[in-house]
């Protein structure tokens, strides 16, 4: 395959998926493409630019078309689910999302689809924009946490429950009475928490949008003194 930006990004994404973020380097990508690191600078300025390109390339896998016929809540959930699946499929991709601004065409396509779902449901633009930011931040953090667990940062063969869960279960009832009382609930439902969190955010979006519109209408009304001046 001739050397090109596309070939470089493809190889870097392959290495990220296989080895994780810390193993990504221009030298390794160049070696896999049977060239020297200096040759890559013709196509990318540095590792930062390459990582941004890799992240956006990965986001091309996020499905935005299949959710168009569903109601707005299901559409948002479908987009976020697809985004989460893409992140967890490549170790280190979620960590990369925190390091690089998501402004490539595929990232913008995802954001635009989410905004469209909210605006189509009657949510005002500011509430929609803030909700999209919050939801993407939450899902990215969730994927990053799963990636760390997959790398045995929190749990391993000798610690299947995880260090955090073990610490919570062992807290003193005298020193931390509320944590002790809720210790089982605090480590429960790992597969249900994401859905619960997203539903909680979505449940607050519509009321927030109504409040925003009410404030805007109130601000648009002329005051009593303004009405007197106009007479």
Buried (B, 14 or more C-beta within 10 A) or exposed (E): EEBEBEBBBBBBBBBBBEEBBEEBBBEBBBEBBEBEEEBBEEBBEEBEBBBBBBBBBBBEEBBBEEBEEEEBBEBBBBBBBBBBEBBBEBBBBBBBBEEBEBEBEBBEBBBEBBBBBBBEBEBBEEBBBBBBEEBBEBBBEBBBEBBBBEEEEBBEEEEEEBEEBEEBBEBEEEEEEEBBEEBEEBBEEEEEEBEEBBEEBBEEBBEBBBEBBEEEEEEEEEEEEEEEEEE
